[in-house]
């Protein structure tokens, strides 16, 4: 059975139109080149017609990309060699620029992140790298965002994940931390001794001005000792105490 040329032509046209239909997801945009020229606005999401070979489409994802920066050998400002890795969060804001202005924006952003990481952290001292990480993260983010802006890429965040110190530096920092703890412990102990000596001095002053206070303290101590164990305690009775009891018992003379 022979197919009429007109019907065959219509079938070919239908197949061509069907093959020209492209479906883009919500987070995708299509950068279309028509006869080598960039069309003004990216297409999508939804159905997009791409008429090959006149048109060529490049899909661009608008989702946030998590880029793991491999460990970088860095010499800090105080001449300490460390290995630092980081993670960069970025997304494409202008699909046309991301395709036209740079050959591969993923690779370019990765290389730029590595060089910027070495440059910025190499100007910081080791203590700042360990203690001022939030400030360094913000500095890295601002530099990367400024440099990737012509590519239509927005760097939203940069986080330094891990700082790998040499073994000798780790041991030195551990000794320093131990010495700092011992220093604080000695200061606290000295402050306690000072407070105790001040209180004892005040108590001695009270006992000096009130002779009966030392006697009452003496009796209180004996009571505490006898309460712990059943024991018999023989102690000399102070004359002052006898005089105090005698005055309490004897009626006053007229």
BELDAJO-V145484 format. One line per field, one symbol per residue. ss: DSSP state (a for helix, b for strand, c for the rest). phi: phi as a letter, one per 20 degrees, with the letter a starting at -180 (. if undefined). burial: # if it has 16 or more other C-alpha atoms within 10 Angstrom, else .. A space follows every 10 residues. Layout:
ss = ???
phi = ???
burial = ???
This chain:
ss = ccccaaaaaa aaaaaaaaaa bbbbcccbbb bbbbccbbcc ccbccbbbbc ccccbbbbbb bcccbbbbbb bbbbbccccc bbbbbbbbbb bbccaaaaaa ccccaaaaaa aaaaaaaaaa accccaaaaa acaaaaaaaa aaaaaaaaaa acbbbbbbbb bbbbccaaaa aaaaaaaaaa aaaaaaaaaa aaaaaaaaaa aaaaaaaaac aaaaaaaaaa aaaaaaaacc ccccccccaa aaaaaaaaac cccc
phi = .eefgfffff fffffffffe ecddfgedcd edddlndffg dfdoeoecec efefdcdcec eeffdddeef gdfcdffemd ecdccbcddb bedcgfffee fbfbffffff ffffffffff ffedeffffe ddffffffff fffffffeff emddeeaccf ebdeefffff ffffffffff ffffffffff ffffffffff ffffffffec gfffffffff ffffffffcf bdddbfefff ffffffffef ffff
burial = .......... .........# ...#...### ###....... .###...### ....###.## ##....###. ##.###.... ########## #########. .#..##..## ..##.###.# ##.###..#. ..#..##..# #.###..##. #####.#### ..#....... .......... .......... .......... .......... .......... .......... .......... .......... ....
